[in-house]
Amino acid sequence: MSLPNLLPATSAFIQRAPRMLIGSDWVAAADGQTMPLHNPATGEVLCVVPRATADDVDRAVLTARQAFDDSAWTRTRPRERQNLLWKLADLMQRDAELLAQLECLNNGKSAAVAQVMDVQLAIDFLRYMAGWATKIEGSTVDVSAPLMPNDQFHSFIRREAVGVVGAIVAWNFPLLLACWKLGPALATGCTVVLKPADETPLTALKLAELVLEAGYPEGVFNVVTGTGITAGSALTHNPLVDKLTFTGSTAVGKQIGKIAMDSMTRVTLELGGKSPTIVMADADLKTAAAGAASAIFFNQGQVCCAGSRLYVQRKHFDNVVADIAGIANAMKLGNGLDPSVEMGPLISARQQERVYGYIEKGRESGATIACGGEQFGPGFFVKPTVIVDVDQKHSLVQEEIFGPVLVAIPFDDEADALRMANDSPYGLGASIWSNDLAAVHRMIPRIKSGSVWVNCHSALDPALPFGGYKMSGVGREMGYAAIEHYTELKSVLIKL
C-alpha cells in the first residue's frame, strides 16, 4: 500500500499493535478480536484496531468511575485543570501535522485542510475551555423560607461535575468532536470513556496518548474502539455512566435518548441537519455562490450543518446555480494526502452507495442533474453534484444525504423563502446571503435553527453554542452552555 507524504511518526502509529486505553494501560480486546480500518481514498485496509467487548467497556467505565470517586482527580483545583488542558492543547499543536494525517487516512479528508481546520479548531476549543475551569461559579441566595419564619439561614448554590461521561462521536470530524466533549468534561472535573466511530478511531487513540503525556491521572480519559452495536450499546446502557453525549445520526440519537431516559442519565445529542442556504436578490451573487458551494462541498458534504438546501430568489436562480456548478466542475478530487486536492472520498463504500442512491432517486423522479451525479473509484468518490427541478417534499429535500449533493429551488419572496427553509424535520443551521440588514433581522428570529449565519456558512467559534432545534438534537456543544451540560446544580440551605 503506497501512502505518499507521510511523516515517519504517522507510519509508525498505523503500524503499531492494536490497542486501546483503559486507565493507564494500553490493552487489546478481552477476546483478542480486532476490526479493520480502511483508507477511503483507496479502499485498502489501513490497519486494525481492537474490537471491544461489552466487558471491555464495563471495565473502562468502572475505571472512570473509580477515578471520579476515589482518585486525586476529584481534588484537583481549577487552576490545575486549566493548566492540564493547556498542556494537552500544546501537545496537540506540536503534533498537529501527525493528527491531520491520521484524520486524512482514516476519514478521507484533505490533510492540509484538516491541519488548519479540524486540528486547529480542536486546539482552540481546548484552550477556550481551559479558561472556563477557573470560572465555574455558584451563587448565594437570600432565602425567605416562609415555613420557618423565626430562623436565619445561609443558602448557596454549587455547580458540581456531573461525573462519568460516556462520549460517542461521529466519523466526519473525529478529533474535533472528541475535543468538543473532552474539553468541558475535563474543565469541570468529570472523567470520560470515549467510543469513537467504528470507522475512525485513529485520532482518538492518538489523543489518548497525548492525554497521558500531559499528565492526567489514570482513568480520567479512556478510549474503547469497536462497533456501535457492541461497544456503543454497552456504554449507553452502563448504569455507572452519569452523562451520555452523542454526535451522529438522528436515528441512533433517538435510541440513545430513550435509553438514557430509562435511567435518567443526563444526555446531550448533536444530530442530523438539512440546513438551508438562502440567497436574497440583493446579495453579492458571486460571493453567495462561492459560499453556497463551500457550504455543501466542504468535507465532501459530510457535515451535519452542511448547506444542502439552496434557495435563491427566482430572478437570479439560474445564474447562481450555474456559478456553483462551475465551481463544482473545477474541483480536483483525489487522495487527501495530496495538498492540491480540493475534495476527498466519502468515508466508506456504504456511504458512497447511499449518497449515489439519492442521486439516482432524483434522476428517476425527473430532476435535472446540473453537474456531477457520478461515482468512481478506486476509493469511495462521488462527484460534487447540484440537482434542480425538485419538489420541496421530495426525499432529496427532506432527508439528510450527508454527501456532496446540493438541491436548489427558486423562491419568490421573503415569506416563500422562510416557509421552505422551515419545512424540514431538522433545525441545526441556516445561512442568509443579503446586504439588507432590515430583511436579515426580520428573518433571523423566524428561522427555526440553532445557528443562523449571515453572508457565511458553518462559521464556528468556541464561544458560540452549537446545536439544533427539532430533530437536530438536544442541548448544546461549545460556549458556556457546554459547561452547564457537564455540571449539576446543588442547592444548599444552612440553618444558623
C-alpha positions as CSV (number, residue, x, y, z in Angstrom):
1,M,0.0,0.0,0.0
2,S,1.5,3.3,-1.2
3,L,1.0,6.2,1.2
4,P,2.8,9.3,-0.1
5,N,3.9,12.3,2.0
6,L,3.5,10.5,5.4
7,L,5.5,11.5,8.4
8,P,7.6,8.7,9.9
9,A,5.5,9.1,13.1
10,T,2.3,8.6,11.1
11,S,3.6,5.4,9.5
12,A,4.7,4.1,12.9
13,F,1.4,4.9,14.5
14,I,-0.7,3.0,12.0
15,Q,1.7,0.0,12.1
16,R,1.6,-0.4,15.9
17,A,-0.1,-3.3,17.6
18,P,-3.8,-3.0,18.1
19,R,-4.6,-1.4,21.5
20,M,-6.9,0.9,23.3
21,L,-6.6,2.9,26.5
22,I,-8.2,1.8,29.8
23,G,-6.8,3.6,32.8
24,S,-3.1,3.9,32.1
25,D,-3.0,0.5,30.3
26,W,-2.8,0.0,26.5
27,V,-4.8,-3.2,26.1
28,A,-6.3,-5.5,23.4
29,A,-9.9,-6.5,23.4
30,A,-10.7,-9.1,26.1
31,D,-11.3,-11.8,23.5
32,G,-8.5,-10.7,21.2
33,Q,-10.8,-9.7,18.4
34,T,-9.8,-6.9,16.0
35,M,-11.5,-5.0,13.2
36,P,-10.0,-3.5,10.0
37,L,-9.9,0.2,9.2
38,H,-10.0,1.2,5.5
39,N,-8.4,4.1,3.7
40,P,-11.3,5.8,1.9
41,A,-9.1,7.1,-0.9
42,T,-8.1,3.6,-2.0
43,G,-10.5,1.1,-0.3
44,E,-7.5,-0.8,1.1
45,V,-7.1,-1.9,4.7
46,L,-5.1,0.6,6.5
47,C,-4.6,-1.2,9.9
48,V,-6.6,-3.0,12.5
49,V,-7.8,-1.9,16.0
50,P,-9.3,-3.8,18.9
51,R,-13.0,-4.7,18.6
52,A,-14.0,-4.1,22.2
53,T,-16.4,-6.4,24.0
54,A,-19.1,-5.3,26.4
55,D,-16.7,-6.4,29.3
56,D,-14.0,-4.1,27.9
57,V,-16.4,-1.2,28.0
58,D,-17.7,-2.0,31.5
59,R,-14.1,-2.2,32.7
60,A,-13.4,1.3,31.2
61,V,-16.5,2.7,32.8
62,L,-15.5,1.2,36.2
63,T,-12.1,2.7,35.8
64,A,-13.5,6.1,35.1
65,R,-15.9,5.7,38.0
66,Q,-13.1,5.0,40.4
67,A,-11.1,7.9,39.0
68,F,-14.0,10.2,39.6
69,D,-14.9,8.9,43.1
70,D,-11.7,8.0,44.7
71,S,-8.6,9.5,43.0
72,A,-6.6,12.7,43.2
73,W,-8.5,13.9,40.2
74,T,-11.5,14.9,42.3
75,R,-9.3,17.0,44.4
76,T,-7.6,18.9,41.6
77,R,-8.1,22.7,41.8
78,P,-9.5,24.7,38.9
79,R,-6.0,26.1,38.1
80,E,-4.6,22.6,37.8
81,R,-7.5,21.5,35.4
82,Q,-6.8,24.7,33.4
83,N,-3.1,24.0,33.1
84,L,-3.6,20.4,32.2
85,L,-5.9,21.4,29.3
86,W,-3.4,24.0,28.2
87,K,-0.7,21.3,28.2
88,L,-2.9,19.0,26.2
89,A,-3.6,21.7,23.6
90,D,0.2,22.5,23.4
91,L,0.9,18.8,22.7
92,M,-1.7,18.7,20.0
93,Q,-0.1,21.8,18.5
94,R,3.2,20.0,18.5
95,D,1.7,17.0,16.7
96,A,-0.7,18.9,14.5
97,E,0.6,17.5,11.2
98,L,0.6,14.0,12.5
99,L,-3.0,14.3,13.8
100,A,-4.1,15.8,10.4
101,Q,-2.5,12.9,8.5
102,L,-4.2,10.4,10.7
103,E,-7.5,12.2,10.2
104,C,-6.9,12.1,6.4
105,L,-6.0,8.4,6.3
106,N,-8.9,7.3,8.4
107,N,-11.6,9.7,7.1
108,G,-10.5,10.7,3.6
109,K,-10.5,14.5,4.1
110,S,-7.6,16.7,2.9
111,A,-4.7,16.5,5.4
112,A,-3.8,20.1,4.6
113,V,-7.4,21.3,5.4
114,A,-7.6,19.1,8.4
115,Q,-4.5,20.7,9.9
116,V,-5.7,24.2,9.6
117,M,-9.4,23.4,10.3
118,D,-10.1,20.3,12.3
119,V,-6.9,20.1,14.3
120,Q,-6.6,23.9,14.9
121,L,-10.3,24.3,15.9
122,A,-9.9,21.4,18.4
123,I,-6.8,23.1,19.9
124,D,-8.5,26.5,20.1
125,F,-11.5,24.9,21.7
126,L,-9.5,23.1,24.4
127,R,-7.7,26.4,25.2
128,Y,-11.1,28.2,25.4
129,M,-12.4,25.5,27.8
130,A,-9.2,25.7,29.9
131,G,-10.3,29.3,30.7
132,W,-13.6,28.1,32.0
133,A,-12.0,25.7,34.5
134,T,-11.3,28.7,36.8
135,K,-14.6,30.5,36.2
136,I,-17.2,27.9,37.2
137,E,-19.3,29.7,39.8
138,G,-22.1,29.1,42.2
139,S,-24.1,31.8,43.9
140,T,-25.5,32.8,47.3
141,V,-29.2,33.3,47.8
142,D,-31.0,35.3,50.5
143,V,-33.9,32.9,51.1
144,S,-37.2,33.6,52.9
145,A,-38.1,30.0,54.0
146,P,-41.7,31.0,54.8
147,L,-42.4,27.9,56.8
148,M,-39.6,28.8,59.3
149,P,-40.2,32.5,59.9
150,N,-38.2,32.8,63.1
151,D,-35.0,31.2,61.8
152,Q,-32.0,32.6,60.0
153,F,-30.3,30.9,57.1
154,H,-27.3,30.9,54.9
155,S,-28.0,29.5,51.4
156,F,-25.9,29.0,48.3
157,I,-25.9,27.1,45.0
158,R,-23.0,24.9,43.9
159,R,-22.1,23.8,40.4
160,E,-20.5,20.4,40.5
161,A,-19.1,18.0,37.9
162,V,-21.7,15.6,36.6
163,G,-19.5,12.5,37.0
164,V,-18.6,9.8,34.5
165,V,-19.2,10.9,30.9
166,G,-19.9,8.4,28.1
167,A,-19.0,10.1,24.8
168,I,-19.8,8.6,21.4
169,V,-18.7,10.6,18.3
170,A,-19.3,10.5,14.6
171,W,-16.8,9.8,11.8
172,N,-17.0,13.1,9.9
173,F,-14.9,15.2,12.3
174,P,-13.5,12.5,14.7
175,L,-10.9,14.6,16.5
176,L,-12.8,17.9,16.7
177,L,-16.0,16.2,18.0
178,A,-14.0,14.2,20.6
179,C,-12.5,17.5,21.9
180,W,-15.9,19.2,22.0
181,K,-16.8,16.6,24.6
182,L,-13.4,16.1,26.3
183,G,-12.8,19.9,26.8
184,P,-15.8,20.7,29.1
185,A,-15.6,17.3,30.8
186,L,-12.0,17.9,31.9
187,A,-12.6,21.5,32.7
188,T,-15.4,20.7,35.1
189,G,-13.6,17.7,36.6
190,C,-15.5,14.8,35.0
191,T,-14.0,11.6,33.8
192,V,-14.6,10.2,30.3
193,V,-15.0,7.0,28.3
194,L,-14.8,7.8,24.6
195,K,-16.1,5.5,22.0
196,P,-15.1,6.8,18.6
197,A,-16.9,5.9,15.4
198,D,-16.4,2.4,14.2
199,E,-14.6,3.7,11.1
200,T,-12.4,6.5,12.5
201,P,-10.7,5.7,15.9
202,L,-7.1,6.7,15.0
203,T,-7.1,10.3,16.2
204,A,-9.0,9.3,19.3
205,L,-6.2,6.8,20.1
206,K,-3.5,9.4,19.4
207,L,-5.4,11.9,21.6
208,A,-5.3,9.3,24.4
209,E,-1.5,9.2,24.1
210,L,-1.4,12.9,24.5
211,V,-3.7,13.0,27.5
212,L,-1.3,10.6,29.3
213,E,1.7,12.6,28.2
214,A,0.0,15.8,29.5
215,G,-0.1,14.2,33.0
216,Y,-3.7,13.4,33.6
217,P,-4.3,10.9,36.3
218,E,-5.1,7.3,35.5
219,G,-8.7,6.6,34.5
220,V,-9.6,10.2,33.7
221,F,-9.7,9.5,30.0
222,N,-10.4,6.1,28.5
223,V,-10.8,5.1,24.8
224,V,-12.6,1.9,23.7
225,T,-12.7,1.0,20.0
226,G,-15.2,-1.2,18.4
227,T,-18.6,-1.3,16.9
228,G,-21.6,0.8,17.9
229,I,-23.7,-2.4,18.2
230,T,-21.5,-3.9,20.9
231,A,-19.2,-1.2,22.4
232,G,-21.6,1.8,21.9
233,S,-24.5,-0.1,23.2
234,A,-22.6,-1.3,26.3
235,L,-21.6,2.3,27.1
236,T,-25.1,3.6,26.6
237,H,-26.6,1.0,28.9
238,N,-24.0,1.1,31.7
239,P,-25.6,2.3,35.0
240,L,-22.3,3.8,36.2
241,V,-22.4,6.5,33.4
242,D,-23.8,9.8,34.7
243,K,-24.0,11.5,31.3
244,L,-24.1,10.5,27.7
245,T,-23.1,12.8,25.0
246,F,-23.5,11.7,21.4
247,T,-22.9,13.2,17.9
248,G,-24.2,11.3,15.0
249,S,-27.4,10.4,13.1
250,T,-30.8,11.3,14.4
251,A,-32.0,7.7,14.3
252,V,-29.2,6.5,16.6
253,G,-29.5,9.6,18.8
254,K,-33.2,8.9,19.4
255,Q,-32.3,5.4,20.5
256,I,-29.7,6.7,22.9
257,G,-32.0,9.4,24.2
258,K,-34.7,6.8,25.0
259,I,-32.2,4.5,26.8
260,A,-30.9,7.5,28.8
261,M,-34.4,8.4,30.0
262,D,-34.9,4.9,31.3
263,S,-32.1,5.5,33.9
264,M,-32.4,9.4,33.9
265,T,-28.9,9.6,32.7
266,R,-28.1,13.2,31.6
267,V,-27.8,13.4,27.9
268,T,-26.9,15.8,25.1
269,L,-27.4,14.9,21.4
270,E,-26.0,16.7,18.4
271,L,-27.7,15.1,15.5
272,G,-28.5,15.5,11.8
273,G,-29.3,18.5,9.7
274,K,-30.6,19.7,6.4
275,S,-29.6,23.3,6.5
276,P,-30.9,25.9,4.1
277,T,-28.8,28.5,2.3
278,I,-31.0,31.4,1.4
279,V,-29.7,33.8,-1.3
280,M,-31.7,37.1,-1.5
281,A,-31.9,39.2,-4.6
282,D,-29.7,42.0,-3.1
283,A,-26.8,39.7,-2.2
284,D,-23.4,39.8,-3.8
285,L,-24.2,36.9,-6.0
286,K,-20.7,35.7,-6.9
287,T,-19.8,35.7,-3.2
288,A,-23.0,33.9,-2.3
289,A,-22.4,31.2,-5.0
290,A,-18.9,30.6,-3.7
291,G,-20.2,30.5,-0.1
292,A,-23.0,28.1,-1.1
293,A,-20.6,25.8,-2.8
294,S,-18.3,25.7,0.2
295,A,-21.3,25.2,2.5
296,I,-22.1,21.9,0.8
297,F,-18.9,20.6,-0.7
298,F,-16.6,21.2,2.3
299,N,-15.6,17.8,3.9
300,Q,-17.3,16.1,1.0
301,G,-20.6,17.3,2.2
302,Q,-20.2,15.1,5.3
303,V,-21.1,17.9,7.7
304,C,-24.1,17.9,10.0
305,C,-24.8,21.6,9.2
306,A,-23.9,21.5,5.5
307,G,-25.9,23.9,3.4
308,S,-27.6,21.1,1.5
309,R,-30.7,23.0,0.5
310,L,-30.2,26.1,-1.6
311,Y,-33.0,28.7,-2.0
312,V,-32.3,31.5,-4.5
313,Q,-34.6,34.4,-5.4
314,R,-36.1,33.4,-8.7
315,K,-34.7,36.1,-11.0
316,H,-31.2,35.1,-10.1
317,F,-31.7,31.4,-9.7
318,D,-30.2,30.2,-13.0
319,N,-27.1,32.4,-12.7
320,V,-26.3,31.3,-9.1
321,V,-26.8,27.6,-9.9
322,A,-24.6,28.0,-13.0
323,D,-21.8,29.6,-10.9
324,I,-22.0,26.8,-8.3
325,A,-21.9,24.2,-11.0
326,G,-18.9,25.8,-12.5
327,I,-17.1,25.7,-9.1
328,A,-18.1,22.0,-8.6
329,N,-16.9,21.0,-12.1
330,A,-13.5,22.7,-11.5
331,M,-12.8,20.9,-8.1
332,K,-9.9,18.5,-8.0
333,L,-10.9,15.2,-6.4
334,G,-8.4,12.7,-5.1
335,N,-6.3,11.4,-2.2
336,G,-6.3,13.9,0.7
337,L,-2.6,13.4,1.2
338,D,-2.1,15.4,-2.0
339,P,-2.2,19.1,-0.9
340,S,-3.6,20.2,-4.2
341,V,-6.8,18.0,-3.8
342,E,-9.9,20.0,-3.0
343,M,-12.3,17.1,-2.3
344,G,-11.5,13.7,-1.0
345,P,-13.6,10.5,-0.9
346,L,-16.6,9.7,1.2
347,I,-16.0,7.7,4.3
348,S,-16.9,4.2,3.1
349,A,-18.4,2.1,0.2
350,R,-21.6,2.0,2.2
351,Q,-21.8,5.8,2.3
352,Q,-20.9,6.1,-1.4
353,E,-23.7,3.8,-2.2
354,R,-26.1,5.7,0.0
355,V,-25.3,9.1,-1.5
356,Y,-25.3,7.9,-5.0
357,G,-28.7,6.2,-4.4
358,Y,-30.2,9.6,-3.6
359,I,-28.8,11.0,-6.9
360,E,-30.5,8.1,-8.7
361,K,-33.8,8.8,-6.9
362,G,-33.5,12.3,-8.3
363,R,-33.0,11.1,-11.8
364,E,-35.9,8.6,-11.6
365,S,-38.2,11.4,-10.4
366,G,-37.4,13.7,-13.3
367,A,-35.0,16.0,-11.5
368,T,-32.2,17.7,-13.5
369,I,-28.6,17.0,-12.6
370,A,-26.9,20.4,-13.2
371,C,-23.5,18.9,-12.6
372,G,-21.8,15.9,-11.1
373,G,-24.1,12.9,-10.5
374,E,-21.3,10.3,-10.9
375,Q,-19.4,8.0,-8.6
376,F,-16.0,6.4,-9.2
377,G,-13.1,4.5,-7.7
378,P,-10.8,3.2,-6.5
379,G,-11.8,4.6,-3.2
380,F,-15.3,5.9,-2.4
381,F,-15.7,9.0,-4.5
382,V,-18.9,10.9,-5.6
383,K,-18.5,14.0,-7.7
384,P,-19.9,17.3,-6.3
385,T,-23.5,17.4,-7.5
386,V,-26.1,20.0,-8.0
387,I,-29.8,19.0,-8.6
388,V,-32.6,21.2,-9.7
389,D,-36.3,20.8,-10.7
390,V,-37.0,19.1,-7.4
391,D,-40.2,19.3,-5.4
392,Q,-39.9,20.7,-1.8
393,K,-41.5,17.4,-0.5
394,H,-39.0,15.1,-2.3
395,S,-36.7,13.0,-0.1
396,L,-33.8,14.8,-1.7
397,V,-35.0,18.0,0.1
398,Q,-36.4,16.4,3.3
399,E,-33.8,13.8,4.2
400,E,-30.2,14.2,5.2
401,I,-28.0,12.8,2.4
402,F,-24.6,13.5,4.1
403,G,-22.6,13.9,0.9
404,P,-21.7,16.5,-1.7
405,V,-25.2,16.8,-3.1
406,L,-26.9,20.2,-3.3
407,V,-30.6,20.6,-4.1
408,A,-31.5,24.0,-5.4
409,I,-35.0,25.6,-5.5
410,P,-36.1,29.1,-6.5
411,F,-38.3,31.3,-4.3
412,D,-40.4,34.4,-5.0
413,D,-40.3,36.5,-1.8
414,E,-39.1,36.5,1.8
415,A,-42.2,34.7,3.1
416,D,-41.7,32.0,0.5
417,A,-38.1,31.5,1.5
418,L,-38.9,31.3,5.2
419,R,-41.7,28.8,4.6
420,M,-39.4,26.4,2.6
421,A,-36.4,26.9,4.9
422,N,-38.5,25.8,7.9
423,D,-40.2,23.0,6.1
424,S,-37.8,20.4,7.4
425,P,-37.7,18.0,10.4
426,Y,-34.2,19.4,11.1
427,G,-33.1,22.7,12.6
428,L,-29.3,22.7,13.0
429,G,-28.1,25.7,10.9
430,A,-29.1,28.1,8.2
431,S,-27.4,30.9,6.3
432,I,-28.8,34.1,4.8
433,W,-27.0,35.9,2.0
434,S,-28.1,39.5,1.9
435,N,-26.9,43.1,2.4
436,D,-30.4,44.3,3.5
437,L,-29.9,44.3,7.3
438,A,-33.6,45.0,7.9
439,A,-34.6,41.9,6.0
440,V,-31.9,39.9,7.7
441,H,-33.1,40.9,11.2
442,R,-36.7,40.1,10.2
443,M,-35.7,36.6,9.1
444,I,-33.3,35.6,11.8
445,P,-35.9,35.1,14.6
446,R,-38.3,33.3,12.2
447,I,-35.8,30.6,11.1
448,K,-36.1,27.5,13.3
449,S,-32.4,26.5,13.7
450,G,-29.8,26.6,16.4
451,S,-27.4,28.7,14.3
452,V,-28.0,31.4,11.7
453,W,-25.1,32.7,9.7
454,V,-25.2,35.8,7.6
455,N,-23.0,36.0,4.5
456,C,-21.1,33.0,5.6
457,H,-22.0,29.4,6.5
458,S,-20.8,26.9,9.2
459,A,-18.6,29.6,10.8
460,L,-17.9,28.2,14.3
461,D,-16.3,29.8,17.3
462,P,-15.6,28.2,20.7
463,A,-17.6,30.9,22.5
464,L,-20.8,30.2,20.4
465,P,-23.1,27.4,21.5
466,F,-23.8,24.8,18.7
467,G,-26.7,22.5,18.5
468,G,-30.2,22.3,17.0
469,Y,-33.9,22.6,17.1
470,K,-36.3,19.8,16.3
471,M,-34.7,16.5,15.1
472,S,-31.3,18.1,15.2
473,G,-30.8,17.3,18.8
474,V,-31.0,18.2,22.5
475,G,-28.5,20.5,24.3
476,R,-25.5,22.5,23.0
477,E,-21.8,22.0,22.4
478,M,-19.3,24.8,22.9
479,G,-19.7,28.1,24.8
480,Y,-20.7,28.3,28.4
481,A,-23.6,26.2,27.5
482,A,-21.3,23.2,27.4
483,I,-20.2,23.8,31.0
484,E,-23.8,23.8,32.0
485,H,-24.3,20.4,30.4
486,Y,-21.4,18.8,32.2
487,T,-22.4,20.0,35.7
488,E,-25.2,19.6,38.2
489,L,-26.6,22.3,40.4
490,K,-26.8,21.6,44.1
491,S,-28.8,23.9,46.4
492,V,-27.6,24.2,50.0
493,L,-29.5,25.7,52.9
494,I,-27.9,26.0,56.3
495,K,-30.0,26.9,59.4
496,L,-27.9,29.2,61.6
